[in-house]
């Protein structure tokens, strides 16, 4: 699979490393341009490359992992993503710690808002509820596998993400649609930041 990363921070890099270990090609992008990613691409090896956000979005599966304030700008820069599976790994931080503030989206969940900016995309909420160090680490432990909560409105898209996460070593748990499931794992939800293991 060819996986596009919108963002090249700690979460995007952690997922890129998992993907490359499984033989997937990864295209990383950021706001500073492909040249700024040369050292990272060199470190990740021949399955990694750098591109523009539009080039990353042309991949088989796309991961959105940028800071919340940049989500509208990044979404507006992309072509229409009809049918593309987009993993929404964002959290709706209007401002970051030490003075964190959750963006007020009214009745919408964060991923419903993201989906509204990406018409045609099949959005799956995943990887946002885990701290980056737990995404980067081997999800397989002696006591079980790191649980990955996910939510989405398209069953096939969720299965795609589940299979990918399972191949990385995570234990995917489907929480249902973006509205109900997404609310459980977004900032302020009861499963946000809850790191649990599933016994196999």
Rosetta silent file (secondary structure, phi, psi, omega in degrees, C-alpha in Angstrom):
SEQUENCE: XXXXXXXXXXXXXXXXXXXXXXXXXXXXXXXXXXXXXXXXXXXXXXXXXXXXXXXXXXXXXXXXXXXXXXXXXXXXXXXXXXXXXXXXXXXXXXXXXXXXXXXXXXXXXXXXXXXXXXXXXXXXXXXXXXXXXXXXXXXXXXXXXXXXXXXXXXXXXXXXXXXXXXXXXXXXXXXXXXXXXXXXXXXXXXXXXXXXXXXX
SCORE:     score description
SCORE:     0.000 S_00000001
   1 L     0.000  149.100  173.850    0.000    0.000    0.000 S_00000001
   2 E  -104.513  122.405 -174.352    1.064    3.592   -0.567 S_00000001
   3 E  -115.819  126.611  179.179    0.340    5.712    2.508 S_00000001
   4 E  -100.984  134.723  179.481    0.337    9.504    2.470 S_00000001
   5 E  -109.284  116.037  171.464    1.104   11.517    5.589 S_00000001
   6 E   -91.483   96.555 -170.002   -0.369   14.982    5.916 S_00000001
   7 E   117.355  151.973 -178.853    2.052   16.151    8.582 S_00000001
   8 L  -139.807   28.840  178.719    5.495   14.913    9.556 S_00000001
   9 L   -83.174 -159.426 -172.061    5.476   15.289   13.335 S_00000001
  10 H   -63.871  -40.061 -179.292    5.816   12.641   16.010 S_00000001
  11 H   -69.449  -46.610  179.452    2.556   10.807   15.226 S_00000001
  12 H   -60.631  -42.095 -179.812    3.129   10.805   11.465 S_00000001
  13 H   -65.988  -40.539  179.420    6.702    9.609   11.931 S_00000001
  14 H   -62.197  -44.361 -179.924    5.634    6.830   14.312 S_00000001
  15 H   -69.789  -35.369  177.358    3.020    5.555   11.863 S_00000001
  16 H   -61.640  -41.463 -179.607    5.441    5.875    8.967 S_00000001
  17 H   -65.089  -42.796  177.252    7.945    3.644   10.760 S_00000001
  18 H   -61.022  -44.237 -176.902    5.296    0.988   11.450 S_00000001
  19 H   -64.023  -43.810 -178.778    4.150    1.133    7.825 S_00000001
  20 H   -64.776  -37.715  177.031    7.646    0.841    6.407 S_00000001
  21 H   -60.520  -27.600  178.710    8.378   -2.167    8.621 S_00000001
  22 L   -92.947    6.966  174.617    5.400   -3.842    6.942 S_00000001
  23 L    88.127   10.723  178.684    6.709   -3.023    3.461 S_00000001
  24 L   -84.089  150.097  171.388    4.407   -0.099    2.660 S_00000001
  25 E   -84.545  142.863 -178.460    5.567    2.988    0.783 S_00000001
  26 E  -128.312  131.956  175.011    5.147    6.253    2.685 S_00000001
  27 E  -113.919  115.122 -179.312    4.908    9.794    1.306 S_00000001
  28 E   -96.934  148.042  176.722    5.462   12.464    3.964 S_00000001
  29 E  -145.235  156.667  175.048    4.441   16.096    3.630 S_00000001
  30 L  -152.051 -174.363 -176.118    4.474   19.236    5.726 S_00000001
  31 L   -82.438  -11.188 -175.122    3.958   22.975    5.445 S_00000001
  32 L   -98.212   -2.773  175.889    7.648   23.725    4.799 S_00000001
  33 L    99.842  156.462 -175.739    8.010   21.724    1.611 S_00000001
  34 H   -57.133  -35.434 -177.215    9.562   18.396    0.598 S_00000001
  35 H   -60.581  -32.027 -178.941   13.163   19.615    0.862 S_00000001
  36 H   -68.578  -15.340 -177.471   12.763   20.139    4.610 S_00000001
  37 H   -98.673    4.291 -177.056   12.015   16.416    4.978 S_00000001
  38 H   -55.643  -47.044  179.754   15.199   15.181    3.271 S_00000001
  39 H   -62.147  -40.532  179.927   16.976   14.137    6.510 S_00000001
  40 H   -65.520  -44.475  179.630   13.900   12.281    7.767 S_00000001
  41 H   -61.720  -41.233  178.546   13.344   10.511    4.450 S_00000001
  42 H   -61.660  -41.949  179.551   16.992    9.488    4.371 S_00000001
  43 H   -65.612  -38.804 -176.556   16.677    8.088    7.890 S_00000001
  44 H   -74.681  -25.723  174.820   13.482    6.164    7.081 S_00000001
  45 L   103.408 -173.515 -169.144   14.991    4.509    4.024 S_00000001
  46 L   -66.912  -17.813  178.423   14.046    3.709    0.433 S_00000001
  47 L   -83.803   -5.084  179.729   10.336    3.141    1.087 S_00000001
  48 E  -104.002  144.719  173.422    9.955    6.754    2.278 S_00000001
  49 E  -146.025  167.160  178.176    9.682    9.847    0.122 S_00000001
  50 E  -115.455  147.288  178.797    8.665   13.473    0.560 S_00000001
  51 L  -154.812 -176.409  173.797    6.033   15.343   -1.401 S_00000001
  52 L   -78.630  163.961  174.807    3.513   18.133   -1.292 S_00000001
  53 H   -55.529  -38.447  179.001    0.284   17.604    0.663 S_00000001
  54 H   -64.490  -37.728  177.918   -1.532   17.053   -2.648 S_00000001
  55 H   -68.681  -39.579  176.823    0.980   14.359   -3.616 S_00000001
  56 H   -64.555  -36.621 -177.886    0.611   12.679   -0.224 S_00000001
  57 L   -72.374  -10.911  178.095   -3.171   12.825   -0.586 S_00000001
  58 L   -84.925    1.852 -178.388   -2.947   10.879   -3.854 S_00000001
  59 L   -73.884  173.987 -179.847   -1.874    7.756   -1.936 S_00000001
  60 L   -67.761  -35.693  178.715   -4.045    4.666   -1.337 S_00000001
  61 E  -139.855  142.184 -174.660   -4.633    5.694    2.267 S_00000001
  62 E  -123.104  136.976  176.033   -4.041    9.106    3.851 S_00000001
  63 E  -110.553  123.301  176.627   -3.236    9.996    7.457 S_00000001
  64 E   -96.049  109.547 -176.046   -4.172   13.480    8.674 S_00000001
  65 L  -139.228   60.393  177.648   -1.757   14.303   11.500 S_00000001
  66 L  -117.019  164.254  175.843   -1.368   18.069   11.656 S_00000001
  67 L   -61.041  144.273 -174.231   -2.057   20.535   14.446 S_00000001
  68 H   -53.529  -43.796 -178.650   -5.748   21.351   14.769 S_00000001
  69 H   -60.083  -21.109 -177.718   -5.455   25.045   13.768 S_00000001
  70 H   -91.851   -6.708 -175.246   -3.947   23.937   10.421 S_00000001
  71 H   -57.298  -49.695 -179.157   -6.682   21.428    9.528 S_00000001
  72 H   -60.947  -40.241 -179.674   -8.862   23.835    7.466 S_00000001
  73 H   -64.302  -44.901  179.998   -5.834   25.192    5.566 S_00000001
  74 H   -65.421  -44.680 -179.702   -4.527   21.700    4.751 S_00000001
  75 H   -60.293  -40.420 -178.072   -7.968   20.448    3.731 S_00000001
  76 H   -68.223  -22.243 -177.438   -8.484   23.442    1.446 S_00000001
  77 L   -84.813   -6.649 -172.919   -5.172   22.743   -0.326 S_00000001
  78 L   -96.406  151.823  169.749   -6.154   19.204   -1.345 S_00000001
  79 L   -69.955  168.440  177.810   -7.958   17.933   -4.410 S_00000001
  80 L   -63.885  133.210 -173.161  -11.265   16.210   -3.857 S_00000001
  81 L  -105.468   54.753 -177.079  -10.606   12.840   -2.185 S_00000001
  82 L   -58.994  117.830  175.326  -13.484   10.796   -3.552 S_00000001
  83 L    82.310   -7.536 -177.663  -13.393    7.335   -2.000 S_00000001
  84 L   -73.905  135.056  174.034  -10.031    7.829   -0.274 S_00000001
  85 E   -79.070  121.554  178.729   -9.684    6.409    3.239 S_00000001
  86 E  -116.599  118.125  175.589   -8.481    9.228    5.500 S_00000001
  87 E   -86.392  116.209  179.632   -7.310    8.373    9.010 S_00000001
  88 E   -91.115  104.152 -179.426   -8.036   11.372   11.204 S_00000001
  89 L  -103.691   17.096 -176.260   -5.388   11.354   13.939 S_00000001
  90 L   -84.928  161.572  170.564   -6.026   14.963   14.996 S_00000001
  91 L  -128.141  139.117 -170.525   -7.237   16.318   18.316 S_00000001
  92 L   -82.268   62.705  173.953   -9.266   19.504   18.476 S_00000001
  93 E   -81.914  109.509  171.984   -6.832   21.558   20.551 S_00000001
  94 E   -70.055  -32.191  172.059   -7.618   25.215   19.939 S_00000001
  95 E  -145.530  147.780 -173.105   -4.530   25.862   22.087 S_00000001
  96 L   -90.708  163.582  172.037   -1.941   23.436   23.409 S_00000001
  97 L   -55.127  149.316   14.000   -0.697   22.767   26.960 S_00000001
  98 L   -81.314   -2.975  177.830    0.284   24.347   29.302 S_00000001
  99 L  -121.041   66.608 -174.451   -2.941   26.266   28.590 S_00000001
 100 L   -69.511  143.462  176.391   -4.961   23.689   26.658 S_00000001
 101 E  -142.337  131.908 -179.728   -8.317   24.642   25.215 S_00000001
 102 E   -87.199  130.915  179.751  -10.699   22.415   23.298 S_00000001
 103 L   -62.697  138.392  178.904  -12.151   23.930   20.129 S_00000001
 104 L   -88.350  108.794 -179.639  -15.888   24.547   20.314 S_00000001
 105 L  -107.531   14.726 -178.029  -17.488   22.719   17.378 S_00000001
 106 L    67.283 -128.274 -177.143  -21.034   22.916   18.656 S_00000001
 107 L   -85.830   -9.238 -176.410  -22.804   19.603   18.168 S_00000001
 108 L   -79.666  145.858  166.503  -20.190   18.207   15.786 S_00000001
 109 L   -79.895  164.564  179.685  -17.461   15.779   16.794 S_00000001
 110 H   -57.723  -41.848 -177.557  -13.950   16.614   15.673 S_00000001
 111 H   -74.735  -29.766  173.544  -14.014   13.963   12.956 S_00000001
 112 H   -63.899  -38.512  177.290  -17.430   15.020   11.674 S_00000001
 113 H   -64.419  -46.498  177.999  -15.934   18.472   11.252 S_00000001
 114 H   -58.343  -45.707 -179.838  -12.887   17.013    9.458 S_00000001
 115 H   -60.541  -34.741  179.489  -15.182   14.963    7.213 S_00000001
 116 H   -67.114  -24.748  179.070  -17.129   18.110    6.321 S_00000001
 117 H   -87.066  -12.438 -177.153  -13.870   19.663    5.055 S_00000001
 118 L  -124.848   66.232 -177.474  -13.005   16.584    2.967 S_00000001
 119 L   -58.439  135.041 -179.495  -16.110   15.814    0.898 S_00000001
 120 L    93.644  -22.492  179.543  -15.962   12.388   -0.684 S_00000001
 121 L   -75.424  151.073  175.939  -13.302   11.076    1.711 S_00000001
 122 E  -102.897   96.436 -170.452  -14.039    8.067    3.909 S_00000001
 123 E   -86.336  131.292  174.421  -12.886    9.346    7.304 S_00000001
 124 E  -123.388  123.329  176.870  -11.868    6.979   10.103 S_00000001
 125 E   -81.028  123.093 -179.993  -10.981    8.407   13.500 S_00000001
 126 E  -164.086  155.320  175.655   -7.949    6.554   14.889 S_00000001
 127 L    71.219   -3.900  179.992   -4.599    7.022   16.665 S_00000001
 128 L   -78.398  -27.478 -173.542   -5.691   10.327   18.220 S_00000001
 129 L   -82.567  -10.188 -179.417   -6.480    8.865   21.648 S_00000001
 130 L   -98.458  140.444  171.562   -2.986    7.431   22.172 S_00000001
 131 L   -65.615  148.404 -173.406    0.006    9.468   23.297 S_00000001
 132 H   -56.857  -36.376 -177.338    2.646    9.545   20.566 S_00000001
 133 H   -66.670  -25.335  178.325    5.148    7.476   22.543 S_00000001
 134 H   -82.807  -22.928  172.740    2.636    4.613   22.728 S_00000001
 135 H   -74.805  -41.114 -176.584    2.068    4.773   18.978 S_00000001
 136 H   -69.276  -35.083 -175.502    5.802    4.728   18.309 S_00000001
 137 L   -71.948  162.445  173.701    6.552    1.807   20.638 S_00000001
 138 L   -62.314  120.176 -177.284    6.003   -1.846   19.752 S_00000001
 139 L   -74.474   -6.228  179.427    2.283   -2.344   20.529 S_00000001
 140 E   -90.804  123.394 -179.435    2.885   -5.998   21.414 S_00000001
 141 E  -126.049  164.441 -179.846    3.487   -6.538   25.131 S_00000001
 142 L   -59.241  -33.581 -177.198    3.805   -9.601   27.340 S_00000001
 143 L   -89.590   -4.727 -179.329    0.361   -8.870   28.808 S_00000001
 144 E   146.307 -173.777 -179.199   -1.340   -8.188   25.458 S_00000001
 145 E  -103.099  146.375  177.702   -1.519   -5.772   22.543 S_00000001
 146 E   -60.832  124.488  179.190   -2.065   -2.032   22.725 S_00000001
 147 E   -73.225  137.208  173.723   -5.728   -1.311   22.003 S_00000001
 148 E  -117.766  108.557  176.065   -6.466    1.076   19.149 S_00000001
 149 E   -78.000  142.078  176.667   -9.917    2.615   19.335 S_00000001
 150 E  -147.143  158.859  179.860  -11.392    3.719   16.020 S_00000001
 151 E  -148.136  151.349  178.813  -14.659    5.071   14.657 S_00000001
 152 E  -178.897  162.558 -177.693  -16.104    5.760   11.226 S_00000001
 153 L   -96.111  -11.295 -177.749  -19.221    5.769    9.096 S_00000001
 154 L  -110.540  110.645 -176.719  -17.891    3.541    6.282 S_00000001
 155 H   -58.087  -40.729 -179.341  -17.546   -0.155    7.269 S_00000001
 156 H   -65.902  -39.999  178.170  -15.113   -0.968    4.457 S_00000001
 157 H   -63.158  -41.578  178.488  -12.880    1.975    5.338 S_00000001
 158 H   -64.038  -39.360  178.643  -12.826    0.863    8.966 S_00000001
 159 H   -63.177  -38.496  177.475  -11.885   -2.668    7.941 S_00000001
 160 H   -60.112  -46.430 -179.651   -8.991   -1.281    5.907 S_00000001
 161 H   -68.179  -37.872  178.132   -7.703    0.662    8.918 S_00000001
 162 H   -61.853  -45.345 -179.986   -8.278   -2.303   11.224 S_00000001
 163 H   -62.781  -41.479  179.923   -6.235   -4.610    8.997 S_00000001
 164 H   -64.605  -48.313 -179.008   -3.427   -2.072    8.772 S_00000001
 165 H   -62.705  -39.264  178.648   -3.378   -1.435   12.534 S_00000001
 166 H   -62.601  -39.746  178.903   -3.496   -5.169   13.233 S_00000001
 167 H   -66.187  -28.093  176.320   -0.473   -5.696   10.975 S_00000001
 168 H   -73.916  -18.986 -177.993    1.364   -3.045   13.017 S_00000001
 169 L   111.679   -3.236  178.512    0.605   -5.087   16.155 S_00000001
 170 L   -77.780  161.869  175.110   -2.271   -3.038   17.583 S_00000001
 171 E  -109.261   96.879 -175.928   -5.570   -4.543   18.712 S_00000001
 172 E   -69.477  140.148  175.723   -8.273   -2.523   16.883 S_00000001
 173 E  -130.170  114.553 -177.592  -11.589   -1.906   18.652 S_00000001
 174 E   -81.537  120.936 -178.731  -14.430   -0.481   16.543 S_00000001
 175 L   -99.107    4.165  178.027  -16.538    2.015   18.496 S_00000001
 176 L   102.718 -153.607 -174.797  -19.110    2.629   15.771 S_00000001
 177 L   -69.269  168.166  179.468  -19.909    5.798   13.764 S_00000001
 178 L   -59.379  -36.026 -176.603  -18.025    9.089   13.823 S_00000001
 179 L   -70.216  -57.191 -175.659  -20.699   10.735   15.939 S_00000001
 180 H   -76.311  -50.440 -178.580  -21.066    8.219   18.745 S_00000001
 181 H   -69.106  -41.014  179.261  -17.669    6.513   18.562 S_00000001
 182 H   -60.923  -35.524 -179.743  -15.768    9.652   17.709 S_00000001
 183 H   -65.945  -31.047 -179.474  -17.190   11.404   20.746 S_00000001
 184 H   -69.285  -32.912 -173.453  -15.817    8.654   22.998 S_00000001
 185 H  -108.076   -5.087  178.064  -12.219    9.053   21.809 S_00000001
 186 L   -78.912  171.768  179.518  -11.945   12.747   21.028 S_00000001
 187 L   -51.678  132.093 -178.948  -10.584   15.248   23.549 S_00000001
 188 L    88.823  -12.763  178.332  -12.789   15.245   26.632 S_00000001
 189 L   -78.690  159.106 -174.871  -14.219   11.821   25.793 S_00000001
 190 L   -67.761  -17.692 -178.939  -13.980    8.963   28.312 S_00000001
 191 L  -104.945    1.108  179.099  -11.549    6.949   26.164 S_00000001
 192 L   -70.156  124.665 -179.768   -9.199    9.802   25.245 S_00000001
 193 L    75.310   10.154  177.773   -5.738    9.037   26.609 S_00000001
 194 L   -90.134  112.002 -177.061   -6.891    5.657   27.932 S_00000001
 195 L  -104.977  111.171 -176.598   -4.090    3.198   27.220 S_00000001
 196 L  -130.931  157.880  178.431   -5.210   -0.393   27.639 S_00000001
 197 E  -110.621  144.272  175.771   -4.023   -3.826   26.507 S_00000001
 198 E  -107.694  126.498  178.293   -6.120   -6.568   24.942 S_00000001
 199 L   -77.599  133.189  179.127   -5.230  -10.118   25.848 S_00000001
 200 L   -93.383    0.000    0.000   -4.992  -12.446   22.854 S_00000001
